[in-house]
Structure formats: C-alpha cells, structure tokens
C-alpha cells in the first residue's frame, strides 16, 4: 500500500518526500557576513516544520553560514524533526545513524536535532544518540548561534524551553528549496486544543498569534520578490486572533485573510489547517468574496463517529462536522475539501469505522491524509485510554479507508474533462520539459503544454484527460 501523507494537523510525511537538504541562493545582504562554514538543513513532517527551517536558516545565515545541499561538506547539520507518530521518530533515528559517516570523515562537524522530537525527548536524545551535539526546541531557535558556539567548544548544547510569546515575527525567513512562486507564512504557533491523540500542545506549546502587520508585510515583500502564492500556516488557523494594546484593534482570521488578499489580486492566498469547531461563516464569506483566496479547505475529520470524536477530545460531533461541510457547499459551491483520517483509535468498533466510511461518502474529499492510530507518550490518550484495537484490524480498516478515497478521487477525475481552471504556473513537469504544471484554486494539479508561458503566470487550462492524481489539459484563451 502506498504511503499516505498527513497534513499540518497530523504532521508526518515519508522519508523520501519530506527529507530535504535544502539549498538556496541567498541575497547579497545575507551573504555580506561569511564565516566560511556550511549549514545543511533536513526537514521532516508538516509545513510548519519546513517554515521553521527557513527561520533557522535565516538566523544562521546572519551568523555567516552558507547553506549547502551537500551534507558531506557541512560543518553544521540540522534535522528538523516530527513526533506525530513513532514511525516518524524511527525514520529520524535512522537518519541520525546515516549521518554518523559525516562525523567520521569530519570530526569537527556538528549534528543538531531541532523541533518536536527535540522538545519531546530533550536531553534523552543526547544520551541515546551519541553523535548529537545540539538539541533545540521550536521556541529556542534565536539561541542557536550561542548553542552552536557552545557545541564547538566541546559542550553538549540544549535549549527546549517553550515560550508564550515567541512568534519569530521579526525574522525574514530564508526561502529554502524555493521555486520562487509559492511560499509559507507562519501566522501563529502552538495549539490549545488538546486533542487526546496529539503531541503538538506538548512539543509546540500554547497558542499565540503573530502581529497582523508583520504578516501582511511579509506577504507584500514576497509578492514584490516575484512570489505569486502564499500559504498561511498555523496548527489551527481559524483560532488566529491578534490584538494590539497600542492601537486598540483586534484582528480575527477572517480579517487577516482579507488583509493578505488585498496585498495584490495576483497574489493567491491559501491556508492550513482549519479546525471544524472554529471555522466560521465569516471565514467562508471572506473566501467567497476574494477571487485570489483559494477555494480549498483542509478540514480534518479524524473520525466519522461522534463517540470516537468525543474520546479524541475533538470538541465537535458528526452532525457539527456535516453542518460545516454543508455551509462550505452552500457558501462556496466550487470549494474543494480535504481531510485527515485516523483508523483504529482507542475502542473503535466496526460500527465506528463504518461511520467514518459513510462520512467519506457524504463529503467526498478531493484528497485525504490517512493513517492508523499510533499512541504517543504523554498524550491524554496514552494516559487515559487503552490502545486496544489490534494492529491487523487497524491495517485492514486503514486499507478500506484508502481504497474508498481512491474510488472517490478516481470518480472525481473522470468527471473533469471539459472543465476549465485558472492555473498558477509553478514549474516544468517531470513528464516532459515541453510541459508545465500548476495548481488550480481548488488545489488540483494540472499539466499542459509549455508554449510561451513561464512560472508565475496565470493561465486558463481545459482538462482533456485525467490520471488518478493529475489532470492533463490544454491552454485556452
């Protein structure tokens, strides 16, 4: 069975897809200070981790590091980690073992573990992984220069303190592995939801929103630099709320969406992730109002059973979720919906599982991130519930979920020929240098002839045919 990649709320990707030693061209301002040392960054997991890696790179480039794609020449190797599942941590441990070869060839090279796994395991990582020199949590990246200097002096360096204020709002991220067209903007950090299966509140701390003006400014700077799409990131973007005592103003997520959309009509705006308990009609009407706010919502359901949702502490039930889907369909008829789905959560019965399948039939997601439940130490579920669904049952139920999703996607794609989408050109297709690819507002990937088009252009594409994952089309006026 092919691996299915979870979204922001659920945080994991596979080894090959998410592991990236990322290179970039750095502006002359960034290059002005050079210490002759090379930085290599690998990112695992969710979009938030990739965004954090850009913050990490920015901080260290200011210290004189140059970013490299070649880990063998690196003086500092940083792995930005994910803790959402045991499998994610296993992959990272395997990668640490692989990087031991760098230490053998270059003993002075430093290896650092960043992010959620660092926060969860803390000093334990230094003891278990003998080659690790630094362990740094998501709220301590500003301390990296001092921690690196300490490690260079031979001391093991660690800072995993969580913050109630840190948003890195003043740091201009270095865009790693960028196509120059799409970029992430982190609008908030942490999570207050306390879903019983999730480790994020413990690894990323309490929820706090970033200054709205800094977000709009970053979006404007990206547009001025040639970017044409931004994705606003947060563990739960719908709960974004920033207020200023100086100006006595308060900005909700709907208002932030509008402000970013108004930067320029040629700048597309996406966001991830929404929480079913918080997504409001005001947000939906804002999406409808602005052509450049993408008509695509990632709305994790996790389970179709109200009983299981209560055990998950999701704070909504089956009926609430369906009503939110109905609202999306009513207000934004052309909107696509995707989801995260967990199979085999604690005490899940066949009836609960069938309710998840029926929910999928009701919504017909354009895409879903699907995986079997994995108990994470320290979570409410690990402390209060028993992981009592047998692995083989979890696997069978997951396969049924995956199979049904494939059916829905195949049926959706069969209906596509003849439809016309406005597509933002992102780059050259892997199929052919004579073809380009891009995405529609609904996040559908389309491939079409290159002609005189270039990345960053908008073009109308008529769908001619479809594979299971991609639409093939032609350019139309």
VOTI-878956 format. One record per residue (C-alpha): residue in one letter; x, y, z negated. Coordinates in steps of 0.5 Angstrom, whole numbers, padded with zeros to 4 digits, always signed. Layout:
# residues N
aXYZ ...
# end
This chain:
# residues 477
x+0000+0000+0000 x+0003+0007+0002 x+0004+0012-0004 x-0001+0017-0005 x+0002+0024-0008 x-0002+0027-0013 x-0003+0035-0014 x-0001+0040-0018 x-0005+0038-0024 x-0002+0031-0024 x+0004+0033-0022 x+0008+0027-0018 x+0011+0025-0011 x+0015+0020-0009 x+0023+0020-0009 x+0024+0021-0001 x+0018+0026-0001 x+0020+0030-0007 x+0027+0029-0008 x+0031+0035-0005 x+0038+0038-0005 x+0036+0045-0002 x+0040+0050+0002 x+0038+0057+0004 x+0041+0063+0007 x+0042+0068+0001 x+0041+0075+0002 x+0047+0080+0002 x+0045+0083-0004 x+0045+0076-0007 x+0052+0074-0004 x+0056+0080-0007 x+0058+0076-0013 x+0061+0070-0012 x+0065+0065-0017 x+0067+0060-0012 x+0062+0055-0015 x+0057+0051-0011 x+0050+0049-0014 x+0046+0043-0012 x+0038+0043-0014 x+0034+0037-0013 x+0026+0038-0015 x+0021+0032-0017 x+0014+0033-0018 x+0009+0038-0017 x+0009+0045-0013 x+0010+0049-0020 x+0017+0045-0020 x+0019+0047-0013 x+0017+0054-0015 x+0021+0054-0022 x+0027+0051-0018 x+0027+0057-0014 x+0027+0061-0020 x+0033+0057-0023 x+0037+0058-0016 x+0036+0066-0017 x+0038+0066-0024 x+0045+0062-0022 x+0046+0066-0015 x+0046+0072-0019 x+0052+0069-0023 x+0056+0068-0017 x+0054+0061-0015 x+0053+0059-0008 x+0047+0054-0006 x+0049+0047-0002 x+0045+0042+0001 x+0051+0037+0000 x+0051+0034-0008 x+0058+0032-0007 x+0061+0039-0006 x+0057+0041-0012 x+0060+0044-0019 x+0053+0044-0022 x+0048+0039-0020 x+0041+0040-0023 x+0035+0036-0023 x+0028+0039-0024 x+0024+0033-0027 x+0017+0031-0027 x+0014+0027-0033 x+0007+0026-0031 x+0008+0018-0030 x+0013+0013-0033 x+0015+0012-0025 x+0017+0019-0024 x+0022+0018-0030 x+0024+0012-0028 x+0026+0015-0021 x+0030+0021-0024 x+0034+0016-0029 x+0036+0012-0022 x+0038+0019-0019 x+0042+0020-0025 x+0045+0014-0024 x+0047+0015-0017 x+0050+0022-0019 x+0055+0019-0023 x+0059+0018-0017 x+0060+0025-0016 x+0063+0025-0024 x+0068+0020-0022 x+0070+0024-0016 x+0070+0031-0019 x+0070+0030-0027 x+0069+0037-0028 x+0062+0037-0024 x+0056+0039-0029 x+0050+0035-0029 x+0043+0038-0032 x+0036+0036-0033 x+0031+0041-0032 x+0024+0042-0033 x+0018+0037-0036 x+0023+0031-0037 x+0028+0035-0041 x+0022+0038-0045 x+0019+0031-0047 x+0026+0027-0048 x+0030+0033-0051 x+0037+0031-0054 x+0035+0024-0053 x+0037+0025-0045 x+0044+0027-0047 x+0045+0021-0052 x+0041+0016-0046 x+0044+0019-0040 x+0052+0020-0042 x+0053+0024-0035 x+0048+0029-0037 x+0051+0036-0039 x+0045+0040-0040 x+0038+0039-0042 x+0034+0045-0041 x+0026+0046-0041 x+0021+0050-0037 x+0022+0056-0041 x+0029+0057-0042 x+0032+0058-0035 x+0034+0065-0037 x+0039+0062-0042 x+0042+0057-0036 x+0048+0062-0035 x+0050+0061-0042 x+0049+0054-0043 x+0053+0053-0036 x+0059+0056-0040 x+0058+0052-0046 x+0058+0046-0042 x+0064+0048-0038 x+0068+0049-0045 x+0066+0041-0046 x+0060+0042-0051 x+0053+0039-0049 x+0048+0044-0048 x+0041+0044-0050 x+0035+0049-0050 x+0028+0046-0050 x+0024+0052-0054 x+0017+0053-0051 x+0015+0061-0050 x+0008+0064-0051 x+0011+0070-0047 x+0015+0068-0041 x+0013+0068-0034 x+0019+0070-0030 x+0015+0076-0027 x+0021+0080-0026 x+0025+0075-0022 x+0025+0075-0015 x+0026+0067-0013 x+0031+0065-0008 x+0027+0061-0003 x+0030+0054-0003 x+0029+0050+0004 x+0024+0055+0006 x+0021+0055+0013 x+0021+0063+0013 x+0013+0062+0014 x+0010+0059+0007 x+0012+0061+0000 x+0010+0059-0007 x+0008+0065-0012 x+0007+0063-0019 x+0002+0067-0023 x+0001+0063-0029 x+0005+0058-0034 x+0003+0053-0039 x-0004+0050-0040 x-0009+0050-0046 x-0014+0044-0043 x-0011+0038-0047 x-0014+0033-0042 x-0012+0027-0046 x-0008+0023-0041 x-0004+0029-0039 x+0003+0031-0042 x+0003+0038-0039 x+0001+0042-0045 x+0007+0039-0049 x+0012+0040-0043 x+0010+0047-0041 x+0007+0050-0047 x+0001+0055-0048 x-0003+0058-0042 x+0000+0065-0040 x-0002+0069-0034 x+0003+0074-0030 x+0003+0081-0029 x-0002+0082-0023 x+0002+0088-0021 x+0008+0083-0020 x+0004+0078-0016 x+0002+0083-0011 x+0009+0086-0011 x+0012+0079-0009 x+0006+0078-0004 x+0008+0084-0001 x+0015+0083-0001 x+0014+0076+0002 x+0010+0079+0008 x+0015+0084+0009 x+0020+0079+0010 x+0016+0075+0015 x+0012+0070+0011 x+0005+0069+0013 x+0002+0065+0008 x+0003+0065+0000 x+0000+0059-0005 x-0002+0062-0012 x+0000+0057-0017 x-0002+0055-0024 x-0004+0049-0028 x-0011+0052-0028 x-0011+0058-0023 x-0019+0059-0025 x-0017+0061-0032 x-0012+0066-0030 x-0013+0073-0034 x-0008+0078-0035 x-0010+0085-0039 x-0006+0091-0040 x-0006+0095-0046 x-0003+0101-0043 x-0008+0102-0037 x-0014+0098-0041 x-0015+0094-0035 x-0017+0086-0034 x-0016+0082-0028 x-0019+0075-0027 x-0017+0070-0022 x-0023+0073-0017 x-0020+0080-0018 x-0013+0077-0017 x-0015+0073-0010 x-0018+0080-0008 x-0012+0084-0009 x-0007+0079-0006 x-0012+0078+0000 x-0011+0086+0001 x-0004+0086+0002 x-0005+0085+0009 x-0010+0081+0013 x-0005+0077+0017 x-0002+0074+0010 x-0006+0068+0009 x-0008+0066+0001 x-0008+0059-0002 x-0008+0057-0009 x-0008+0051-0013 x-0010+0048-0018 x-0017+0049-0020 x-0021+0046-0026 x-0028+0044-0025 x-0030+0047-0031 x-0027+0054-0029 x-0029+0055-0022 x-0034+0061-0022 x-0039+0063-0016 x-0035+0070-0017 x-0029+0066-0014 x-0033+0063-0009 x-0036+0069-0006 x-0029+0072-0006 x-0026+0066-0002 x-0032+0067+0003 x-0031+0075+0003 x-0024+0075+0006 x-0022+0071+0012 x-0015+0070+0010 x-0017+0067+0004 x-0016+0059+0006 x-0023+0055+0006 x-0020+0050+0002 x-0020+0048-0005 x-0017+0043-0009 x-0022+0040-0015 x-0019+0035-0019 x-0025+0030-0021 x-0021+0024-0024 x-0027+0020-0025 x-0034+0020-0023 x-0036+0017-0030 x-0039+0022-0035 x-0037+0017-0040 x-0030+0017-0038 x-0029+0024-0037 x-0031+0025-0044 x-0026+0021-0046 x-0021+0024-0042 x-0023+0031-0045 x-0024+0034-0038 x-0030+0038-0041 x-0035+0037-0036 x-0039+0031-0034 x-0041+0028-0027 x-0047+0033-0026 x-0043+0039-0027 x-0038+0037-0022 x-0043+0035-0017 x-0046+0042-0018 x-0040+0046-0017 x-0039+0042-0010 x-0046+0044-0008 x-0044+0051-0010 x-0038+0051-0005 x-0042+0048+0000 x-0047+0053-0001 x-0043+0059-0001 x-0037+0057+0004 x-0040+0051+0008 x-0034+0051+0012 x-0029+0049+0006 x-0025+0043+0005 x-0025+0040-0002 x-0019+0035-0004 x-0018+0032-0011 x-0014+0028-0016 x-0017+0021-0018 x-0015+0016-0023 x-0016+0009-0023 x-0016+0004-0030 x-0017+0010-0035 x-0018+0007-0042 x-0024+0003-0043 x-0026+0004-0036 x-0031-0001-0034 x-0033-0004-0027 x-0039+0001-0027 x-0035+0007-0029 x-0031+0005-0023 x-0037+0005-0018 x-0039+0012-0020 x-0032+0014-0018 x-0033+0011-0011 x-0040+0014-0011 x-0037+0021-0013 x-0033+0020-0007 x-0038+0018-0002 x-0042+0024-0005 x-0036+0029-0004 x-0033+0026+0002 x-0026+0029+0000 x-0021+0031+0006 x-0015+0029+0002 x-0014+0026-0005 x-0008+0024-0009 x-0010+0017-0012 x-0006+0013-0017 x-0007+0008-0023 x-0007+0011-0030 x+0000+0011-0034 x+0000+0012-0041 x+0004+0018-0043 x+0007+0018-0050 x+0005+0024-0054 x-0002+0025-0051 x-0008+0025-0054 x-0010+0018-0050 x-0004+0015-0053 x-0005+0017-0060 x-0013+0015-0060 x-0014+0011-0054 x-0012+0004-0052 x-0010+0003-0045 x-0014-0004-0045 x-0015-0004-0037 x-0011-0010-0034 x-0005-0008-0029 x-0008-0012-0024 x-0015-0009-0025 x-0012-0002-0024 x-0009-0004-0018 x-0015-0007-0015 x-0019-0001-0017 x-0014+0004-0014 x-0014+0000-0008 x-0021+0000-0007 x-0021+0008-0008 x-0015+0009-0003 x-0019+0004+0002 x-0025+0009+0001 x-0021+0015+0002 x-0018+0012+0008 x-0025+0011+0011 x-0028+0018+0010 x-0022+0021+0013 x-0022+0017+0019 x-0029+0018+0020 x-0028+0026+0019 x-0022+0026+0024 x-0027+0022+0029 x-0032+0028+0029 x-0026+0033+0030 x-0025+0033+0038 x-0028+0039+0041 x-0028+0043+0034 x-0023+0050+0035 x-0019+0052+0029 x-0015+0058+0028 x-0008+0055+0026 x-0002+0059+0023 x+0004+0056+0027 x+0009+0053+0022 x+0015+0050+0026 x+0017+0045+0031 x+0013+0038+0031 x+0017+0032+0029 x+0014+0028+0035 x+0017+0033+0040 x+0021+0039+0041 x+0016+0042+0046 x+0010+0041+0041 x+0009+0046+0035 x+0005+0044+0028 x+0001+0048+0024 x-0005+0048+0019 x-0012+0051+0019 x-0015+0055+0014 x-0018+0048+0011 x-0011+0045+0011 x-0012+0041+0017 x-0005+0039+0020 x-0006+0040+0028 x+0000+0039+0033 x-0001+0043+0040 x+0004+0045+0046 x+0009+0050+0044 x+0008+0055+0050 x+0011+0062+0048 x+0009+0061+0041 x+0013+0061+0035 x+0013+0060+0028 x+0009+0066+0024 x+0004+0066+0030 x-0004+0065+0029 x-0007+0061+0035 x-0014+0058+0036 x-0013+0051+0038 x-0018+0046+0040 x-0018+0039+0038 x-0017+0034+0043 x-0016+0027+0039 x-0014+0025+0032 x-0010+0020+0029 x-0011+0018+0021 x-0007+0024+0019 x-0006+0029+0024 x-0011+0033+0030 x-0008+0033+0037 x-0010+0040+0041 x-0009+0045+0046 x-0009+0052+0045 x-0015+0056+0047 x-0016+0064+0048 
# end
